[in-house]
Amino acid sequence: MMAVTSSCKDGGHKMAMDNGKYVRYTPEQVEALERLYHECPKPSSLRRQQLIRECPILSNIEPKQIKVWFQNRRCREKQRKEASRLQAVNRKLTAMNKLLMEENDRLQKQVSQLVYENSYFRQQTQNATLATTDTSCESVVTSGQHHLTPQHPPKDASPAGLLSIAEETLAEFLSKATGTAVEWVQLPGMKPGPDSIGIVAISHGCTGVAARACGLVGLEPTRVAEILKDRPSWFRDCRAVDVLNVLSTGSGGTIELLYMQLYAPTTLAPARDFWLLRYTSVMEDGSLVVCERSINNTQNGPSMPPVQHFVRAEILPSGYLIRPCEGGGSIIHIVDHMDLEPWSVPEVLRPLYESSTLLAQKTTMAALRHLRQISQEVSQPNVSGWGRRPAALRALGQRLSRGFNEAVNGFTDDGWSMLESDGIDDVTLLVNSSPGKMMMGTNLSNYAAGFPSMTSAVLCAKASMLLQNVPPAILLRFLREHRSEWADSSIDAYSAAAIKAGPCTLPGPRLGSFGSQVILPLAQTIEHEEFMEVIKLENMGHYRDDMIMPSDVFLLQLCNGVDENAIGTSAELIFAPIDASFSDDAPIIPCGFRIIPLDSKTDPSSPNRTLDLASALEVKPPGNKTSGDSTGNGNGNSKFVMTIAFQFAFELHLQENIASMARQYLRSIIASVQRVALALSPTNIGSQVGLRPPPGTPEAHTLARWICQSYRCYLGAELLKNEVSDSLLKTLWHHSDAVMCCSLRALPVFTFANQAGLDMLETTLVALQDITLEKIFDENGRKTLCSEFPQIMQQGFMCLQGGICLSSMGRPVSYERAVAWKVMNEEENAHCICFMFINWSFV
């Protein structure tokens, strides 16, 4: 027999011979094999034989030997990739260790300073106690306080004065980034490690709000600085940054005078603007520094007059310290320190402008995530969903977010004008007929084909409301996954038709509905805190002939803030109708929701409450709630503001009708959101008036007991094992088979379902009562049910053979068998019919 040996350590120029010894492949043979390997790393036996025929130079090699070569080549490639990965992890750990050592040194300095200050003030207090009449103590203490808060010497607008401000800004920034000028505490929920975004901290007890982050990025320092200085490219709340003047310093640095505008996050507060000095310089150790601060009257620097509709806020010394990292990449320190003038907003909204946590999440961590995302795209330039590269998808996300921010703010210089109110100020309407709005993000040549006509305009309906007692992530996830709970399918279809060529008419009543919602993922960021997707709404209804309605509607959707474990995180769901061609220059008219917490009292220890109101299982029986017992999940007093903005493209002569429709539609959405938020709130499940069951309907615990007792009575077996009255409902809820109850009306509707039942029906407890029993069966199933239903009433139960039923979304569901039985109440009267579908699955 021929002896063939192989090893991953064998060189690429060796092959096995009959005598078991290795000889080298010729360079030509290796080149031919490598060429095939790059085309197909794992060729079939037929392909290997074909290679021998096509390459005479390989004719003296047997197919089995070629197979061994490919095995070794794949093994070496795998080893190379693993070695590269381990080297990258080692570099990251080394850099992270350096960061931690620096942080440890900074903390030790801070501890020493605090010990010194504590000793100093204790001594002064003792001296004041011993000699209360001696005023020298007062002067000494005052001197000490003056030293802790130094006054800035006046400057002027000359180059020398600006350089003095810049150098002072650099020193103060470095004292925050690596020193002890600010007391930093770790951001709750952050877990440092090689795979984490970095070390993130927030300020404690300083003026304004401040956040600091240290992290590693796989980009060179100059590239990092270039990206971060282009703030609108990564900070989505940034409307514009204008560089008004640039000065060069003798040391090779640059001083820039900037004017920056930030969008307001909600319709209830004005936007912010800043007048800044930015200083870029290189330090002696090669580190690159970009620092900035607001210029105000105290420095005697150049002034910028106030701008209408904006509140002038202040950036205290902040910036970026970027150090080159051994082996490539950069170590970056980010400091954001702002005074957002919270006095200018209603008191209930002031937590938005006084939260260092919110600043860290929306600004500081956003910068790090953006850098890491670009680094990943550079190292792995793969094509993502729908043939789009990550950079193109990022640009689409930026367009969605920017368009939504423009709708929320409605600046007059963007062409927006407000319409008169109808007497109720809950919804604000604005109209924009400027060509710039129509062409935002599109090519001018495609403008005429992108909208109904050249006289088109956009109407925006927007509102903000305060809600409480439900985490933003849970509410947002419900809105994303259960669009039919709040959206009008005919208006979705109208919005989709409005971005296509040709005229379209007003949406009519709900003559049909979309049968299913299909989520097609596009991309997500590396920390998975944001993702983009295409929503395909399949049209199963029939519309009037005079309405142009697409058979399917496609929505481009951006979603972030769905992590229930994050503390105090805001959340967004922004979407826009798109054409099925999904071209890069297609017009985008965004709509959506933004949810921002107004306090940080959310409890991260109970984040897993599901969208189907599973927390109802934890509701205590009436009368057992103590005075000190709140909601049980820590969210009883949480508040947040939700901002809603919807835009509609239309022809100018339809403005009055579109305005009426938009008002009505937004008010219906507000009502739906309030109903859903009330249902998802743990303080309202099973106890509040708004969710009490109709008269005669038992509480959930009582119904669970009736279901189990009736099953035992009619089928002679136990439905649940180890039944305990206190945990009966919980056990039933988590039963693996789908259990659901329907009423005894002429047209039975569902009144209860366990977790498996809700999953099978693809619905929630909120929408369950809108589903009739006959809707889930096909024609044969309905006939069988009608013929067998009297048997259930007479005999008390019925067994059904396996078959197919339908979810509320129209998806077919197969089940092995089903059991139906009559549920009796305490008075031995029939209360409802219970069905159990065993071993079900989607087809």
N, C-alpha and C positions, 0 to 999 in steps of 0.2 A: 504494500500500500504506500501511497505517497504521503510523506509526513509534511503537514502544513501547520505552522505555528503563527500566532499573532499576539501582539502586545501593543498597548497604547503608547509605550515608550519607544517603539520601533521608529526609525527615521523614515521619512517619506521617500527616500531613494533606495529602499531595500525591498526585496521580494523573496518568497519562499521557493526553494528548489526541491527536486525529488530527494536529494540526500539530506534534507532537513537544514542545510546551511543557508545563510542569507547572502545574497549578492545585491549590489546596488542596481536600481533602475537607472536607465540613461536619462539625461535631462529632457530629451524629446518625449520619452514615455511619461515622465512626470508631468510635463506640460500638457500632454493630451489628457491624462487622468484628471489633472486640476481643472482643466477647461470643462470637462464633463461634470466634475463635482460642483462647480459653481452653477451649472445649469440644472443639475439634479443631484442633490447630496445623497439620495438613497435610490439608485436606479434598480429597476427590476432585472431579473435574469435575462429576459429578452433584450432589454436595453443594453446590458453588458455584452451580450453576444453580438448585437448590432455594432457596438463600439469596436469590437475586435475586427469585424468585417470592414468597417469604414476606415480604420487606422491600421494599415499594414505593419506599422512599427510595433504594435501590440500583439502581433500574430503569434509570437512565441510565448505568450502568457496565457495560462489557462483561465477560464471564467471564474473558477473557484478562488484563484489567486487574486484576481481583480476584486472579487467580493471582499476578501480579507483586507485589501488595500483601502477600500471604501470604509470598512468598519474601523480600521485604525485612524483613517482621516477624520471621521466623525468624532471619534474618541478624543483626538488631539484638539479638535475645534471646541469640543465641550470643555476640556481641561483649560484651554486658553480663555474661554469666556468666564469660567469659574475663577481662574486666577485673576483676571481683570476685575471681576466683581469684588473679590476679596481685597485686592489692592485698593479699590475705591472705598470700600468700607473701612479699611485700615487708615487711609488718609482722612476720612471723615471723623473717625474716632480720635485720631491724633489731634486734629483741629478742634474737635469738641472738647477734648481734654485741656487744650490750651485755653479755650474759652472759659471752662469751668475754673481753671486755676486763676485766671484773671478776675473772674467773678468772686472767687474766694478771697483774693487779695483786696478787692474793693470792699467786700463785706467786713473784712478784718479792720480796714481803715475806718469804715463807718462805725463799727463797734467801739474802736479806740476814741473816735471823736465824740460819740455819745457818752462814753464813760467820762471823758474829760469835761464835757459840758455839764454833765450831771454833778460831778464833783465841784465844778466851779460855782454853779448856781446853789448847791447845798451850802457851800462855804459862805456865799453872799447872804443867804437866808439866815445862817447862824449869826453872822456879823450884824445883820439888821435887827435880830432879836436881842443881842447883847447891848447894842447902842442905838436905840430907836431915835434918839435925837440927833445923831450924827448924819448930816446930809451928804457926806462924802461917799457913803455906801450907795446912795441913789445915783450919784454921778458915775460911780464905777460900773454899776449895773447898766446904766444907760449907755455907757461907752461900749460895754460888751455887746449889748443888743445892736448898737450901731455897726459894730464890726461884723455881725452875722448878716446884716442886710446892707451891703455897701450901696452908696448912691453913685449913679453914672455921671461922670463929668459931662458937661454940655459939649456937643459937637456941632459941626456946621456941614453944609452941603458941598464943600469943596472936596476935591479928590483926597486931600490929606485927612479931612474930617470923616469921609466915608471909609477910608482905610482904617482909621481909629475905631470906628463902629464895627468894622469887619473883624479886626483883631480881637476886640472885646467879645464879639459874638462867638468867635472860635474858642476862646478860653472858657466861656461859660458853657458852650456845648460840650467840650471835652470833659468838663467837670461833672456833667450829667451822664455822659456816655460811659466814662471809665472811673469817675470819681464819686464823691459823696455829697454833691450839691443837692441831690433829691433822694429822699428815702424811698427805695423801690421795694415792692412786695410782689411775689410771683402771682401771675394771673391764674385765678382758680381754673382747675381742669387741665392745665398744661402739664405734659409729662415729657421732660427732656430726654433725649436719646438720639441714636444715630439716624433714626427715621423720622424724628420730629421736625417741625418747622424751625425750631430754635428755642432759645430761652427768652420768654416774654414776661415782662413785669409791668406793673402799673404804679403810679405815684401814690404816696400816702401823706396827706397833710400839706400839700404845696398849693401855690396859687394856680387856679385854672385846672385843666386836666392834662395828664401827661402819661406817656407809655414809652417803653423801651424794649428793644428786641436785639438779640445777638444770634446770628445764624451763619451757615455756610452755603455758598452758591458756586456752581461750576462755571463761573464767568470771570473774565479778567477785570481788575478794578476799573479801568477806563470804560469798559462796556457797561459795568454796573452803574457807574456815575452817569453815563449817557442815558441809560434807561430811567433811572430815578429822577433825573432832572426834567424829563418829559412827563410831568405828573398826569396830564389828561389821558395818557396811554394806559395807565394802570389804576389810577384813582378815579373811580366812576362818579364820585360826587363832585369832581372838579369840572367846572364848565369851561374855563379858559385860563391860560396863563400868558400874559403879554410881557415880553422883555422890552422895557422902554429905554434902557441905557446899559452900556457895557463899558467897563473900565479895566485896563490891565494894570497889575501891580508890578513893582520892580522885582519881586521874587518869583515871577512867572505865574502868579495866580490871577483870577478874574473876579471883579465885583460887578454884580448885575442888580439893577433896579427892576422889580417885578410888580405887576398888578395881577392879582389872582381872584377869581370868583368861584364860589362853591354853591352847588344847588342846595335848596332847602329839602330836607327829607320828607316833609309833609306839607299839606296845603295850609296848615294852621300857623306857620311861622315864616318869617322872611328869610331870604337867602343871605349868605355872608360873603364879604369880600375882604381882601388883605392888601396892604401896601408894604412891600418887602424889600429887604436887601439880602442878596445871596452871595456868599463868598466861597470860591473854589480854590483850593491850594493843595500843595504836596508837602508833607512833613519830612523831617530829616530822615526818618526811618523808611521812607518810601510809601507811607500810607497816604491815601487820597482822602481829602476831607471836603465835603460839601455841607456848609452850614448856612442858616438863614434866620432872620428875625424881622419882626415888624418895625417900621420906622414911625415914630410918633413925635409929638411936640417936645417931649422931655429930652430928646437927643439933638434937637435943633437941626435935624436933617431935612432933606427935601420933602415936601408935602404933596399929598394927593387929595383933591376935593372929594367930598362924599358923593356917592352915586345913588340915584333914585332906586328905590325898591331893594336896596342892600343895606345890611347892618355891618359897619366896619368892626371886624374882630381883630384879635391880636395873636400873632405867633411869637412866643417867647423863644429864646435861643434853642434851636433844634437842628437836626441834620443827619448826615451819614458819615461814619468813619469806616473806610474801606481799606483793608489790609490784604496784600497778596498772600496767598496760602502756598505752602510748600507742596509741590506736585501739581500745581495748577488750581485755578479757582480763587475765591476770595472769602475772607472773614469780614462780615459786615456788622456794624453797630448802628442801630437806628434809634433816634430819639424824636418823638413828636410831643410838643408842649404848646398848648393853646389856651387862650381865654376867649371863649365863644360868646361872651356877653349874654348870659342866660336871662338877664333882666328884661330883655326885649321880647320874650315869648311868654305866653300864658303860664301861670304857675304850674299847672298840671304837666306841661311839656318840659319844664326846666331840667328834669333828670336826663333828658336827651343831650343837654348841653353841659351837664355836670358829671358825666360818667366817663371815667378814664378807661373802663372796660370797653365801652362802645368805641372810643377812640382807638384802642388797641386793635379791636377786631376789624373796624372799617378802614383804618389807615395803615397802622404799623404792620400788622400781619398781612394786609393786602399787598404791601410792597414786597415782603419776603416771598409770598406765594407767587407773585408775578415773576420775580427773578428766578425762582426754582422752576416755574413752568417754562420759561424761555430756555433755561439751561437744559431741561429735558427735551425740548423740541430740537435744540441744536444737536444734542447727542443722539437722538432717535427721531430723525425726520420722516416719520411714518405718515401715511395718508390715513385720515380718520374717516368718520361716517360720511356717506354720500360722496366719496371722492374728494373730500375737502382736507386740506392740510390744517394742522392745529392752528397755525397763525391766522388762516382765513376764518376758522370757526371762532377764534378769539375776537376777530374784528366784527363778526356778526353779533357776538355777545355784547361788544361795546356799543354797537348801533342800537341794539334792543334797550340796553340800560340807559343810554343817552336820550333816546326818543321818549322813554318813559319819564325821565327826569324833566325833560322839556315840557311834557304834558302836565306834570305835577306843578311846575313853577309858572308856566305861561307868561314868559317875559314879553313885554311889548316890543322890544327891539328884535325879537324873533318873528314878529308879525301877529301875535295873538291879541285879540280884543274880546272883552267880556260881553256876553249877551244879558239882556234884562232878565231879572228873576221873575218867576211866576207867582211870587208872593211867599214862597217857602224857600228858605235859604239853606236847605240841607245839601243841595247839589248845585255846583257852579258850572256854568257852560261858557266855553270860549270858542272862538272861530279863528282860523288861520287860513287865509286865501293867498298868502305870499308864495311865489314860485319857489323860493328857497326851501320852504317847508315841504313842498311836493317833491323836490329833487334831492332831498337830503340822502346822501349815500347812493345816489343813482347817477347814471350817465345821462347827460342832456339829450342825447339822441334817442334814448329809450323813454323819455318823459311822456311824450304823447301817447305811447302805447301802454304805459304803466297805469294810467288812470282813465276814468270815463271820458273826460274831455279836458281841454285846456282851461276851462273855467272852473275846474274842480277846486274844492276846499276841504279842510279837515275840521271837524267839530270835536271838541274834547269835553266830556262830562267827568267831573272829578268830585271827590268828597273824602273827608276824613272822619273817623269816629273812634271813640274810646270803648274798649272792651276789656274784660277781665276774666281771670280764673281759668284760662286755658293757655298752655304754652304755644308760642307762635309756630314752632315746628310742627306740632300736631295739627293745628288748624290749617297751615299751609299744605301739609301733606294730604289732608282731606280734600281741599280745593283742587289739588292736582289730580288725585286719583278718582275723584267722583265729580267730574265736571257737570254731569247731568243734574246734580243737586242745585246748581245755581245758574247755569248758562242756558240761554235760549238758542236752540239749534238753528232756527231760521235767521237770527241775527248773525250767528257765526257764518252761515252760508252767504248772507248779504255782504258781510265784510270781505269774504273771500272773493265774491264776484266783483266787488268794488275796485279791487286792484288789478282786474283784468281789463282787456280792451273791450270797448263797446259799452252801451248804456246799461244801467241796472236800476231797478225800481225798489221802492221801500219794502222791507220785509213785512209779510203779512202775519196772520195768526199762526199758531202752531198746527199746520196742516200735516206735518210729518215730523219725525225725529230721527236723530242719528242712532243707528242700531248699536254701534260699538265704538269704543275709543281704543285705538292701538297706539302704544308708545314706542317710538323707534329711537333708540339712543344714538346720539351723535358723538359727544365727547364729554369728558369730565376732568376737572383739575386733579392734580396728583394727591391732594389731601381729601378729595371727594366731597369738599364742602360746596361745590357748585357743579352743575352739569347742564348740558344743553341737549335737547331732544326735539324730534319732530312728532307732533300729534296728528294722527290720521283719524278723522271722524268719518266713519262710513255711513253714508246716507241710505237708510232703509225705508224712508217714507216717500210720499208723493206730493209734489208741490204743484201749484197752479201753473198753467201753460204760459201765463204772462209774466212769470217770474223766472229770471235766469239764475238757476241754482246749480252749482256743480254737484256731480254725483258724490264726490268725496271732497272733504275740506281738509287742508293741511295747515297746521299751525307750527311755527318755529317758536320754541319755548325755552326760556332760561329759568332755572330754579336754583336757589341757594338758601342756606339756613335751615335745612331739614334735619340737622343733627340734634336729636333731643337731649344728648348728653352735654351739649355746650350750654354755658351759663350766660344769660343775658344776651343771647345772639339774636340779631334781627334776621328777618326772612323775606324773600322776594319770590314772586311768581309772575314773570313777564312773558307775554306771548304776542305774536303777530301773525295774521294770515299770510301765507305765501303761495305762490304758484307751484304746481307740481314740478316744474322745471328747476326751481330752486336756484336761480341764477344769482351770481354775486352782487349784481347791480340792481336787483329787484327792489321796488319800493317797500319800505317797512313802516307800518303804522302800529306801534306797540300799544298794548293795553296790559293791565295787570293789577297786582296787589303788592303792597309793602307793609310789613308788620314789624314794629319796633317796640321792644319792651321799655316801659317807663320806670322800672325798678329792677333790682337784682335779687329779688326774694324767691326766685324760682328754686326748687329743690332738686338738685341733680341726682338725688338718691332714688327717685321714683320716675325715671324717664320713659318707662316702657308701656305707658297707657296706650292702648290701641285705638284706632279710628272707629272701631265698631262699638265703642262704649263698654268695653270689657270691665272698666272700673266700676260698673254698676254692681259687680259681684262683691265689691268690698263695702257696699252701703250697709250700715248697721240697721237693725230693726228699729222702728219708731219707739221712742221712749228710752232707748239705751244710750243716747248721746249725752255725754257729760258736758258741763259748761265750758270746760277747757279744751274740748275736742273740736278742732276745726275741720278742714276738709280731708285731712289725712294724707295729703300729698304735698303739702307745703305751698300750693299755688292759690290758696284761698284769697289772698289779698293782692295777687299779681295783677298789674294793669299793663296795657299796651295800646298803642295808637295804630290803627289800620288806615292806610291811604289807598284809595281806589281811583284809577283813572282809565277811562275807555275812550278810544278815538274812532271816528268814523269818517271815511272819505265819501264825499257826495258832490253833486252838482249844485251850483249856487241857487238855482230856482227851487230846490227842495229844502232850503235851510229851515224854514218854519216847521215842516213836517219831521225832519230829522231831529231838530231840537226837542220836539215833543216826545218822539220815540226814545231819544237818549235819556231824557229825564226819567221817563217811566221805567226804562230798562235798568238804569243805575239804582233807582229806588228799589226795584225788585231784587237786585243783587244784594243791596244792603240788608234787606229783610231776610234774604236767604242766609247770608253770612251770620247775622245775629241769631237766627234760629239754630244754625249749625254750632256756633260758638256756645250757645246755651246748652245744647245737647251734649257737647263734648266736655263741658265744665263739670268737674266732679262734685261741686257744691249743688248742682242742679239735678244730677242723675237720681231719679227715684225719690226725690224729696221736695223739689221746688214745684210750685204750682204750674209753671210752664210746661213741665214734663210729666205731670201726674197722668196715670192712665185714665181712660174714660170711666164713668161710674159703672160699677159691677165687675170691672177687671181686677183680678187679684194682684197683689204685689208679686214680684219675681220669685221670692222664696216660697210663697204659697203655691204659685203655679208649678214650680219645680216639684213640690211635694205631691200635687194632684197628678202630674204626669207620671211619676214613678208608681204611685198607688194604683192608678188605672191600668198601667202596663202589667203590674203584678196580678191584678184582678182578672183581666181578660186573657192574658197569655200564660199565666201561671209560672212566670219566671221573674227574676230581678233585672231591671233595666241597668242599674248601677251596682257595682260590687262595693261592699263595705259602706253601706249607706249610713251616713251620720247627718242628723237633721241640720246641724249648723253649717256643714260643708256641702249639702245636697246641691244647691244651686251652682256652686263652683265646680263640682264634679261633673254635673250635667253640661255646664258651659264648655268644659274642656274635653268632653266626650269625642272620641275619634270619628264617630259617624255623625252625619248631618241630621239634627233633630230640629223640627220646626212645627209650629202650631198655626192653624188657620181657623177663622171664625165659622160659625154655623149659619151664615147668611145665604141668601139666594145666590149671590156671587161671592164665594169665600175669598177672603184676603188674609194674608199672613199677619200674625200678631206677635209672634215670638220666634226666635231662632238662636241656636247656640253658635259658638265660634265657627264650627265646621259648616253649619247651615248658612251662615252669612258668607263664608268663603265660597261655598257652592253656588249661591245665588248671586255672588259678586255685588253685594249691597251692604248697607249698614242698618243698624236698628232705627236710625232716623228715617230712612226711606223704605223700610220693610213693609209698612202698611199700605204703600202704593202698589204693591205687587199682588195680583190675584192668583189664585191657585191654578186656574186654567192656563195662565200665561206661561207657566214653566213646562207644560206638556205639549207634545205635538198632537196632531189630529187623532192618531191611534191611541195615544195615551189619554186624551180627553174622553174618547168613546169608552175606553176601559174604565176610567174613573166614574163616569156617569152610570155605567151598568152595575158597578160594584159598590157605589156609594150607599145604597139602601142596606147592603149587607153590614156595613160598618155600624149603621144606626141600630140594626136589629141584633146582630151577633156581638157587636162591640169591638171587633177588630177585623182586619183583612190583610192577607199577605199578597204582595205583588211580585211578579217575576221581574228579572232584570230587564232594563231597557234604557231609553235615552230621554232625557229631559233638557230643558234650556235654562241658562242663567238669565238674570235680568239684562245682561248685555247681549243676549242672543247666542251665546256660545253653547254648543252641545256638551252635555254631561252624561257620562255613562254610569250606571250603578248595577251592582251585582244582584241585589234584591231590595225590596222595600217593605216596611210594615206600617200600617195605619191603625190607630186605635182611638176610641172615644175617651175623652178626658172628662171625668165626673168631678163635680165640686162637693163641698161638705154636705149639701142637701140632696146628694145623689141625682142632681140634674146635669144634663150634658152641657159642658161649658165650651168645648172646642174639639177639633180633631187634630191629633198629633201624628206626624209622619216622621219616619226614620229611614234615611237612605244609607244603605250599608255598602262599604267599599266603593265609594264614588270617585270619579276622576274626570278631568276634562279630556275630551276626545281631540 
